[in-house]
Amino acid sequence: MDRRTLLQIFATLGLARVDTSMAAGIDPRRQGLVRIKGEVRINGTPARTGQDVHAGDRIITGADGEAVYVIGQNAFLQRSGTEIHFDLDPATFFRLVSGRLLSVFGKGPRYLALPTATIGIRGTACYIETTAMKTYFCLCYGTADVVPTIDPAQRETIQTHHHDHPIYINADPSMTTSMVPAEVMNHTDAELEMLENLVGRKPPFDINLPGHY
């Protein structure tokens, strides 16, 4: 088989991938790492713009690192000092080991594993900051089922339209209530709009109105 024939085959396969992805509502030109800054590693190797992110991948941002990436109809802004594992187990979408992550999700249920909780989300957006003992969780909009690791009986279903119920989720067994109210912090509506635009959507609110972050 000559080189020209091979190139034609590869081109056809590429077009087929584009057509299939478009039919699923996914723009393949906007998949993977859209923007990186500073130290960003995937599975221990320095990342590059345009690189795909797959199930089983581990993404780590250094002290000066930041990454924006798209997986299907989901988009992420991973801040510095963050480690996340995209799970091979279909029951868990990702495990956030530590750090800070802003996420917007397409339709359908997904489960997020954190050091202090398991969170089931449905077509929503959220901002998370987590350590081994304490998690900040803001459901920016949508619905989420929050199950604290320290006491699953304290589970709570949260529904919000615009950052209505941010919480801390603690892993301190001496606390009577593992989940306590918090304030909105460290993420903005403009960032949510940027992520939603990457997957062809808009946030369910007007960021031009007074009081938006």
Residue, then its C-alpha position, 0 to 999 in steps of 0.5 A: m500500500d503506497r503512502r498516498t493511499l495510507l494518507q487517504i485512509f487516515a484522513t477518512l478515519g479522521l473525518a469519521r471521528v469528527d462526524t461521530s463526535m459531532a453527532a454526539g454533540i462533542d466538538p473534537r477540536r475542543q477535547g483534551l487540554v485547551r490551555i496549560k500554564g506552568e507545571v502540568r503533568i499527565n501520568g508523570t509526563p509534562a503535558r502539552t496543549g491539545q493532549d487528550v485526557h482519558a479514563g485512568d489518567r492522573i493530572i497534577t498541577g504544580a505550585d505555578g500550574e493551571a490547566v483547562y481541559v475538556i472530556g466529552q461534555n464536561a470541562f474543568l479548570q484545575r488550579s495549582g497544587t491539585e491532583i486528580h485521577f480520572d477513574l477506570d471504574p465507570a462508577t466513579f468519574f474522578r477522584l480528587v486527591s487534593g487541591r482545587l477544581l472548578s467543573v461543569f458537567g453534561k447531562g447524566p449522573r456521575y460520582l465524584a470521590l473526595p477525601t471527605a465525601t462521595i458526591g453524586i451529580r446530575g448535569t451540574a457545575c461545582y467548585i471543590e477545594t479539598t484536603a484529607m480532613k476538610t472539603y469546601f464544596c460549592l454546587c454552583y447550579g444543579t443537583a448533588d447528593v453529598v455523602p460524608t465519609i465520616d458519617p454516611a447517614q448525614r447525606e444531603t441532597i442539594q439543589t441550587h441555581h446560583h451558588d446558593h448553598p456552599i458547605y464545608i465537609n469535615a472528616d473530624p469525628s469529634m464534630t457533631t455535624s460533618m457538613v456546615p455552611a460556608e461562603v462563596m469563595n475562589h471561583t467566578d461566574a466568568e470562569l463558569e461561562m468560559l468552561e460552559n462555552l467550551v462545550g457549547r453551553k451557557p450557565p443558567f443565569d445572567i452573569n451581567l446581573p448585579g451580585h454575580y461573582 
